[in-house]
Amino acid sequence: MERQQEWEGDRRRVVVVGGGVAGSLVAKSLQFHGDVTLIDPKEYFEIPWASLRAMVEPSFAQRSVIHHRDYLTNGRVITSSAISVTDTEVLTSEGRLVAYDYLVIATGHAYPVPKTRLERLKQCQAGKLAIELMTYIMIDLNENAVPAALNLLEKLPLIILARRSLLVHNGFRLLEFIGPKASYKALDWLKSKHVEVKLEQSVNLNSASEGKYLTSSGETIRADCHFLCTGNPIGSAWLKETVLKHCLDDFGRLKVDEKLRVNSRKNIFAIGDITDVKEIKQGYLAQKHALVAAKNLKIAMTGGKESKMANYEPSSVKAIVSLGRREAVAQIPLTTTIGIVPGLIKSKDLFVGKTRKQMGLDPRIVDA
Ligand SMILES: Cc1cc2nc3c(=O)[nH]c(=O)nc-3n(C[C@H](O)[C@H](O)[C@H](O)COP(=O)(O)OP(=O)(O)OC[C@H]3O[C@@H](n4cnc5c(N)ncnc54)[C@H](O)[C@@H]3O)c2cc1C
């Protein structure tokens, strides 16, 4: 086993596990305040809500798949998965032991993706070709899948051009994580685009063969291609046999206090979708967690008073779901609205420029 990192002068060792929305932002925010190491199985951060637009618009892929090293200029990146943790070290799948003074756990979701940025860009390109060629069936089997299913909505115009689209969802309404009004508006919008929606049905993918899919009601659907939008499991399996196992709730989420520290541990924080914070799991909230945790870590690392630390306030339900490139359905306090106005806020750029800017990068740049 290889031991990493000795004490770096008087800089505290901060290890961030997970380079997604929350982890990459906290690492970026702390890189000049501590000796920061980011552990992530891929060498890039990808803006998840742009991942499907990236498949139809190559410039989106270029802007939304970002090398960790581009924003983490004063930290180190270990391209590997964390598989265990003790009170002082994180163990990676390649057998490295990475010592920490402060640990931030941000392994929101675990899903297989290419390791390198180049491979990921090629994957998007292949997806683009597939979309241009095929009929689609979209399968949304459970409510954890909401974000993925939502983003499929935004490339519907292109799919519709391709031929015919069908969305299968096992719930009784779409967008179950927000209010029914938004569900019905989105459903009407889909119908107006001639998208067939099958609710309260699921698809047995194991029985799918040669373009035939069997639904739970016994119907056979034919499709050239399908998109699975059933969400990804919480990325906490690696913690189950560790010193933090008692900090997981029944859903596999890490219990945090209002400072975003894991269960009374002064030097371990958790942020993003992996936490048990009582609010919807959304990227803009994961970013808020990262900023609160960064503030609190800076105070902790300099021996500041706990009373100076920020408390995280769970957010009420707010969401904007893109419907194609121009429209969107938005649920904000007191109202739900659909059309070009919410679309103007989100659908054109999907906050990609804004997210890049937050990471200290040029919002527009399209590199090779
Ligand atoms: C398709 C899609 C569309 C979405 N649309 C929106 C939207 O429009 N608006 C919005 O606000 N939110 C949206 N979301 C939700 C948003 O992306 C999540 O809430 C956000 O990504 C959570 O951030 P996170 O950092 O907690 O987790 P993630 O972004 O999931 O990052 C987790 C990171 O941890 C890494 N990881 C996992 N396990 C390990 C391990 N063992 N060791 C090391 N690293 C590990 C992963 O590789 C990943 O990099 C969408 C999500 C998806 C998937």
Ligand as a Chemical Component Dictionary entry (heavy atoms), coordinates in Angstrom:
data_LIG
# 
_chem_comp.id                   LIG 
_chem_comp.type                 NON-POLYMER 
_chem_comp.pdbx_formal_charge   0 
_chem_comp.three_letter_code    LIG 
# 
loop_
_chem_comp_atom.comp_id 
_chem_comp_atom.atom_id 
_chem_comp_atom.alt_atom_id 
_chem_comp_atom.type_symbol 
_chem_comp_atom.charge 
_chem_comp_atom.model_Cartn_x 
_chem_comp_atom.model_Cartn_y 
_chem_comp_atom.model_Cartn_z 
_chem_comp_atom.pdbx_ordinal 
LIG C1  C1  C 0 -29.043 14.265 -16.157 1  
LIG C2  C2  C 0 -29.155 15.147 -14.939 2  
LIG C3  C3  C 0 -29.779 16.383 -15.025 3  
LIG C4  C4  C 0 -29.879 17.217 -13.931 4  
LIG N1  N1  N 0 -30.472 18.446 -14.066 5  
LIG C5  C5  C 0 -30.409 19.326 -13.050 6  
LIG C6  C6  C 0 -30.855 20.655 -13.225 7  
LIG O1  O1  O 0 -31.343 21.013 -14.294 8  
LIG N2  N2  N 0 -30.746 21.521 -12.188 9  
LIG C7  C7  C 0 -30.208 21.143 -10.990 10 
LIG O2  O2  O 0 -30.101 21.993 -10.082 11 
LIG N3  N3  N 0 -29.800 19.880 -10.790 12 
LIG C8  C8  C 0 -29.882 18.968 -11.785 13 
LIG N4  N4  N 0 -29.440 17.686 -11.602 14 
LIG C9  C9  C 0 -29.068 17.255 -10.262 15 
LIG C10 C10 C 0 -27.643 17.660 -9.967  16 
LIG O3  O3  O 0 -26.808 17.340 -11.045 17 
LIG C11 C11 C 0 -27.206 16.965 -8.694  18 
LIG O4  O4  O 0 -28.024 17.417 -7.650  19 
LIG C12 C12 C 0 -25.744 17.293 -8.413  20 
LIG O5  O5  O 0 -24.934 16.751 -9.429  21 
LIG C13 C13 C 0 -25.315 16.751 -7.065  22 
LIG O6  O6  O 0 -23.975 17.096 -6.905  23 
LIG P1  P1  P 0 -23.000 16.183 -6.029  24 
LIG O7  O7  O 0 -21.664 16.822 -6.108  25 
LIG O8  O8  O 0 -23.611 15.912 -4.719  26 
LIG O9  O9  O 0 -22.947 14.790 -6.779  27 
LIG P2  P2  P 0 -22.460 14.441 -8.229  28 
LIG O10 O10 O 0 -22.518 15.632 -9.118  29 
LIG O11 O11 O 0 -23.218 13.203 -8.579  30 
LIG O12 O12 O 0 -20.932 14.100 -8.061  31 
LIG C14 C14 C 0 -20.488 12.961 -7.391  32 
LIG C15 C15 C 0 -19.037 12.761 -7.776  33 
LIG O13 O13 O 0 -18.496 11.774 -6.921  34 
LIG C16 C16 C 0 -17.733 10.864 -7.677  35 
LIG N5  N5  N 0 -17.718 9.621  -6.933  36 
LIG C17 C17 C 0 -18.732 8.750  -6.708  37 
LIG N6  N6  N 0 -18.303 7.738  -5.931  38 
LIG C18 C18 C 0 -16.988 7.988  -5.668  39 
LIG C19 C19 C 0 -15.986 7.313  -4.904  40 
LIG N7  N7  N 0 -16.241 6.172  -4.272  41 
LIG N8  N8  N 0 -14.756 7.856  -4.856  42 
LIG C20 C20 C 0 -14.466 9.026  -5.486  43 
LIG N9  N9  N 0 -15.377 9.702  -6.216  44 
LIG C21 C21 C 0 -16.617 9.179  -6.296  45 
LIG C22 C22 C 0 -18.460 10.786 -9.010  46 
LIG O14 O14 O 0 -17.596 10.345 -10.037 47 
LIG C23 C23 C 0 -18.842 12.254 -9.201  48 
LIG O15 O15 O 0 -17.803 12.954 -9.806  49 
LIG C24 C24 C 0 -29.345 16.813 -12.690 50 
LIG C25 C25 C 0 -28.715 15.561 -12.575 51 
LIG C26 C26 C 0 -28.610 14.737 -13.688 52 
LIG C27 C27 C 0 -27.916 13.401 -13.562 53 
# 
loop_
_chem_comp_bond.comp_id 
_chem_comp_bond.atom_id_1 
_chem_comp_bond.atom_id_2 
_chem_comp_bond.value_order 
_chem_comp_bond.pdbx_ordinal 
LIG C1  C2  SING 1  
LIG C2  C3  SING 2  
LIG C2  C26 DOUB 3  
LIG C3  C4  DOUB 4  
LIG C4  N1  SING 5  
LIG C4  C24 SING 6  
LIG N1  C5  DOUB 7  
LIG C5  C6  SING 8  
LIG C5  C8  SING 9  
LIG C6  O1  DOUB 10 
LIG C6  N2  SING 11 
LIG N2  C7  SING 12 
LIG C7  O2  DOUB 13 
LIG C7  N3  SING 14 
LIG N3  C8  DOUB 15 
LIG C8  N4  SING 16 
LIG N4  C9  SING 17 
LIG N4  C24 SING 18 
LIG C9  C10 SING 19 
LIG C10 O3  SING 20 
LIG C10 C11 SING 21 
LIG C11 O4  SING 22 
LIG C11 C12 SING 23 
LIG C12 O5  SING 24 
LIG C12 C13 SING 25 
LIG C13 O6  SING 26 
LIG O6  P1  SING 27 
LIG P1  O7  DOUB 28 
LIG P1  O8  SING 29 
LIG P1  O9  SING 30 
LIG O9  P2  SING 31 
LIG P2  O10 DOUB 32 
LIG P2  O11 SING 33 
LIG P2  O12 SING 34 
LIG O12 C14 SING 35 
LIG C14 C15 SING 36 
LIG C15 O13 SING 37 
LIG C15 C23 SING 38 
LIG O13 C16 SING 39 
LIG C16 N5  SING 40 
LIG C16 C22 SING 41 
LIG N5  C17 SING 42 
LIG N5  C21 SING 43 
LIG C17 N6  DOUB 44 
LIG N6  C18 SING 45 
LIG C18 C19 SING 46 
LIG C18 C21 DOUB 47 
LIG C19 N7  SING 48 
LIG C19 N8  DOUB 49 
LIG N8  C20 SING 50 
LIG C20 N9  DOUB 51 
LIG N9  C21 SING 52 
LIG C22 O14 SING 53 
LIG C22 C23 SING 54 
LIG C23 O15 SING 55 
LIG C24 C25 DOUB 56 
LIG C25 C26 SING 57 
LIG C26 C27 SING 58 
# 
